C-alpha cells in the first residue's frame, strides 16, 4: 500500500502526501492464464472452422446437374 506522506530526505522540503486508489474490479493475469486463453481461442477457432466445413456440404464426386450441361448446336443449324 503506497499511500502515505513522503519527504525528500531533507528537513526543508515540504512533505508530499500520496493517495493511491486500488482497482476494485481488476484481476491478476499471469502467464498460465494468458496461455490458457490463447489455447482455448485456437481450439474454438478450429472447432468453428470444422463446423462450417461440415455444414456447408463439401462436394465429393460432383454430380453434374442439368444447369451444368451445355446444349451444343450443330454447325448446320447455327445460321438458319
N, CA, C and O of each residue as an XYZ file, in Angstrom:
320
protein
N       0.855     -1.180      0.000
C       0.000      0.000      0.000
C       0.894      1.234      0.000
O       1.466      1.559      1.040
N       1.037      1.934     -1.120
C       1.950      3.063     -1.215
C       1.386      4.375     -0.678
O       2.026      5.416     -0.828
N       0.200      4.356     -0.053
C      -0.348      5.608      0.479
C       0.481      6.074      1.663
O       1.037      5.269      2.410
N       0.552      7.367      1.816
C       1.260      7.911      2.971
C       1.837      9.273      2.681
O       1.569      9.875      1.641
N       2.637      9.750      3.620
C       3.307     11.047      3.486
C       4.782     10.775      3.244
O       5.416     10.049      4.009
N       5.327     11.355      2.185
C       6.723     11.143      1.801
C       7.473     12.472      1.854
O       6.904     13.535      1.606
N       8.765     12.389      2.184
C       9.648     13.548      2.131
C      10.875     13.193      1.314
O      11.154     12.019      1.071
N      11.611     14.222      0.887
C      12.771     14.011      0.026
C      14.067     13.803      0.809
O      15.133     13.810      0.193
N      14.040     13.629      2.054
C      15.251     13.370      2.822
C      15.805     14.600      3.526
O      16.580     14.472      4.473
N      15.420     15.782      3.079
C      15.874     16.998      3.750
C      14.720     17.552      4.567
O      13.554     17.395      4.206
N      15.050     18.187      5.645
C      14.014     18.717      6.537
C      13.341     19.958      5.950
O      12.245     20.322      6.376
N      13.985     20.615      4.975
C      13.421     21.852      4.433
C      12.379     21.600      3.342
O      11.566     22.480      3.057
N      12.388     20.413      2.729
C      11.422     20.161      1.661
C      10.053     19.850      2.270
O       9.955     19.191      3.305
N       9.006     20.334      1.611
C       7.664     20.062      2.150
C       7.307     18.592      1.948
O       7.752     17.981      0.976
N       6.526     18.025      2.832
C       6.136     16.617      2.660
C       5.145     16.461      1.497
O       4.392     17.379      1.172
N       5.169     15.320      0.908
C       4.291     15.008     -0.217
C       3.341     13.900      0.225
O       3.776     12.826      0.642
N       2.055     14.168      0.130
C       1.069     13.170      0.524
C       0.575     12.438     -0.723
O       0.151     13.065     -1.694
N       0.633     11.116     -0.688
C       0.261     10.293     -1.827
C      -1.041      9.563     -1.509
O      -1.153      8.876     -0.494
N      -2.012      9.725     -2.389
C      -3.267      8.980     -2.308
C      -3.255      7.965     -3.450
O      -2.982      8.313     -4.599
N      -3.546      6.740     -3.131
C      -3.472      5.675     -4.119
C      -4.796      4.939     -4.155
O      -5.294      4.497     -3.120
N      -5.370      4.804     -5.342
C      -6.627      4.064     -5.487
C      -6.343      2.705     -6.093
O      -5.688      2.594     -7.129
N      -6.831      1.699     -5.449
C      -6.689      0.342     -5.962
C      -7.868      0.052     -6.898
O      -8.981      0.529     -6.679
N      -7.610     -0.716     -7.912
C      -8.671     -1.139     -8.817
C      -9.464     -2.242     -8.127
O      -8.904     -3.269     -7.744
N     -10.755     -2.031     -7.971
C     -11.575     -2.997     -7.255
C     -12.014     -4.157     -8.136
O     -12.279     -5.246     -7.626
N     -12.098     -3.951     -9.442
C     -12.572     -4.994    -10.342
C     -11.448     -5.612    -11.161
O     -11.711     -6.304    -12.144
N     -10.208     -5.376    -10.772
C      -9.072     -5.888    -11.543
C      -8.753     -7.322    -11.135
O      -8.966     -7.721     -9.990
N      -8.242     -8.081    -12.089
C      -7.758     -9.422    -11.803
C      -6.306     -9.503    -12.244
O      -5.880     -8.784    -13.147
N      -5.568    -10.365    -11.613
C      -4.167    -10.529    -11.968
C      -4.067    -11.562    -13.084
O      -4.609    -12.661    -12.974
N      -3.375    -11.203    -14.149
C      -3.232    -12.098    -15.285
C      -1.777    -12.520    -15.348
O      -0.881    -11.696    -15.531
N      -1.557    -13.815    -15.193
C      -0.196    -14.327    -15.255
C      -0.028    -15.183    -16.508
O      -0.967    -15.337    -17.290
N       1.159    -15.734    -16.697
C       1.469    -16.481    -17.922
C       0.561    -17.692    -18.133
O       0.101    -17.890    -19.257
N       0.275    -18.516    -17.119
C      -0.629    -19.653    -17.378
C      -2.038    -19.217    -17.790
O      -2.676    -19.882    -18.607
N      -2.519    -18.122    -17.241
C      -3.845    -17.635    -17.614
C      -3.865    -17.188    -19.072
O      -4.795    -17.514    -19.809
N      -2.853    -16.450    -19.485
C      -2.779    -15.975    -20.872
C      -2.645    -17.157    -21.833
O      -3.298    -17.181    -22.876
N      -1.802    -18.140    -21.489
C      -1.640    -19.295    -22.375
C      -2.936    -20.105    -22.444
O      -3.264    -20.642    -23.501
N      -3.674    -20.201    -21.343
C      -4.958    -20.894    -21.369
C      -5.962    -20.203    -22.261
O      -6.712    -20.858    -22.985
N      -5.983    -18.882    -22.215
C      -6.897    -18.114    -23.073
C      -6.534    -18.304    -24.539
O      -7.416    -18.485    -25.378
N      -5.240    -18.264    -24.856
C      -4.797    -18.427    -26.247
C      -5.129    -19.831    -26.757
O      -5.614    -19.982    -27.877
N      -4.871    -20.855    -25.944
C      -5.156    -22.230    -26.360
C      -6.658    -22.424    -26.559
O      -7.076    -23.054    -27.531
N      -7.471    -21.890    -25.649
C      -8.923    -22.002    -25.788
C      -9.405    -21.291    -27.048
O     -10.323    -21.771    -27.712
N      -8.801    -20.163    -27.382
C      -9.180    -19.433    -28.586
C      -8.831    -20.231    -29.844
O      -9.626    -20.286    -30.782
N      -7.668    -20.837    -29.868
C      -7.258    -21.639    -31.027
C      -8.176    -22.852    -31.188
O      -8.598    -23.163    -32.302
N      -8.487    -23.541    -30.083
C      -9.369    -24.704    -30.144
C     -10.763    -24.294    -30.623
O     -11.363    -24.991    -31.441
N     -11.279    -23.179    -30.124
C     -12.598    -22.709    -30.549
C     -12.599    -22.335    -32.028
O     -13.580    -22.591    -32.726
N     -11.529    -21.739    -32.511
C     -11.442    -21.365    -33.926
C     -11.407    -22.606    -34.810
O     -12.070    -22.650    -35.847
N     -10.636    -23.617    -34.405
C     -10.581    -24.862    -35.182
C     -11.943    -25.547    -35.176
O     -12.401    -26.022    -36.215
N     -12.587    -25.602    -34.023
C     -13.914    -26.210    -33.933
C     -14.909    -25.486    -34.839
O     -15.708    -26.130    -35.519
N     -14.867    -24.167    -34.852
C     -15.768    -23.391    -35.694
C     -15.484    -23.637    -37.178
O     -16.415    -23.752    -37.975
N     -14.206    -23.718    -37.551
C     -13.857    -23.968    -38.948
C     -14.344    -25.341    -39.390
O     -14.858    -25.477    -40.501
N     -14.196    -26.364    -38.549
C     -14.665    -27.699    -38.892
C     -16.191    -27.713    -38.991
O     -16.744    -28.350    -39.887
N     -16.867    -27.025    -38.089
C     -18.326    -26.971    -38.124
C     -18.818    -26.307    -39.407
O     -19.756    -26.796    -40.036
N     -18.202    -25.214    -39.794
C     -18.602    -24.532    -41.028
C     -18.333    -25.425    -42.235
O     -19.139    -25.476    -43.164
N     -17.198    -26.132    -42.222
C     -16.867    -27.033    -43.329
C     -17.899    -28.156    -43.445
O     -18.313    -28.506    -44.550
N     -18.311    -28.716    -42.319
C     -19.287    -29.807    -42.340
C     -20.680    -29.315    -42.720
O     -21.403    -30.016    -43.429
N     -21.064    -28.153    -42.276
C     -22.403    -27.630    -42.548
C     -22.562    -27.214    -44.004
O     -23.621    -27.427    -44.595
N     -21.528    -26.627    -44.588
C     -21.649    -26.135    -45.960
C     -21.726    -27.250    -46.980
O     -22.074    -26.989    -48.132
N     -21.418    -28.472    -46.612
C     -21.568    -29.604    -47.531
C     -20.538    -29.601    -48.623
O     -20.810    -29.155    -49.738
N     -19.378    -30.084    -48.324
C     -18.319    -30.162    -49.326
C     -18.723    -31.175    -50.392
O     -19.358    -32.184    -50.086
N     -18.353    -30.906    -51.640
C     -18.758    -31.745    -52.772
C     -17.770    -32.893    -52.943
O     -16.578    -32.668    -53.156
N     -18.274    -34.133    -52.848
C     -17.464    -35.315    -53.139
C     -18.006    -35.904    -54.433
O     -19.189    -36.237    -54.507
N     -17.183    -36.035    -55.433
C     -17.636    -36.583    -56.701
C     -18.774    -35.777    -57.274
O     -19.886    -36.283    -57.424
N     -18.512    -34.554    -57.589
C     -19.528    -33.595    -58.031
C     -20.395    -34.188    -59.142
O     -19.896    -34.484    -60.227
N     -21.666    -34.359    -58.878
C     -22.614    -34.850    -59.870
C     -23.031    -33.677    -60.763
O     -23.300    -32.578    -60.278
N     -23.079    -33.927    -62.059
C     -23.468    -32.843    -62.950
C     -24.977    -32.648    -62.890
O     -25.745    -33.610    -62.892
N     -25.370    -31.434    -62.840
C     -26.786    -31.075    -62.826
C     -27.203    -30.640    -64.224
O     -26.355    -30.417    -65.089
N     -28.501    -30.520    -64.443
C     -28.992    -30.098    -65.758
C     -28.508    -28.692    -66.089
O     -28.265    -28.380    -67.255
N     -28.368    -27.853    -65.088
C     -27.930    -26.479    -65.349
C     -26.448    -26.413    -65.678
O     -25.975    -25.405    -66.203
N     -25.690    -27.504    -65.367
C     -24.264    -27.511    -65.664
C     -23.972    -27.964    -67.094
O     -22.858    -27.779    -67.585
N     -24.947    -28.548    -67.755
C     -24.735    -29.073    -69.102
C     -24.923    -27.956    -70.139
O     -25.742    -27.052    -69.970
N     -24.156    -28.051    -71.185
C     -24.322    -27.116    -72.292
C     -24.939    -27.869    -73.466
O     -24.487    -28.952    -73.838
N     -25.950    -27.288    -74.020
C     -26.553    -27.879    -75.215
C     -25.842    -27.301    -76.418
O     -25.936    -26.109    -76.710
N     -25.119    -28.181    -77.117
C     -24.354    -27.723    -78.275
C     -25.224    -27.802    -79.524
O     -25.982    -28.755    -79.707
N     -25.106    -26.806    -80.365
C     -25.876    -26.738    -81.613
C     -24.960    -27.133    -82.746
O     -23.825    -26.665    -82.834
N     -25.450    -27.986    -83.604
C     -24.654    -28.401    -84.761
C     -24.427    -27.200    -85.674
O     -25.247    -26.283    -85.711
N     -23.315    -27.204    -86.410
C     -22.944    -26.084    -87.267
C     -23.989    -25.770    -88.322
O     -24.217    -24.600    -88.627
N     -24.634    -26.792    -88.891
C     -25.617    -26.518    -89.939
C     -26.871    -25.872    -89.391
O     -27.609    -25.253    -90.157
N     -27.140    -25.982    -88.137
C     -28.327    -25.340    -87.555
C     -28.028    -23.948    -87.023
O     -28.943    -23.223    -86.633
N     -26.774    -23.573    -87.005
C     -26.367    -22.329    -86.379
C     -26.877    -21.106    -87.133
O     -27.324    -20.147    -86.504
N     -26.822    -21.116    -88.490
C     -27.181    -19.923    -89.266
C     -28.453    -20.114    -90.065
O     -28.492    -19.705    -91.225
N     -29.455    -20.691    -89.532
C     -30.689    -20.877    -90.289
C     -31.536    -19.631    -90.256
O     -32.617    -19.605    -90.844
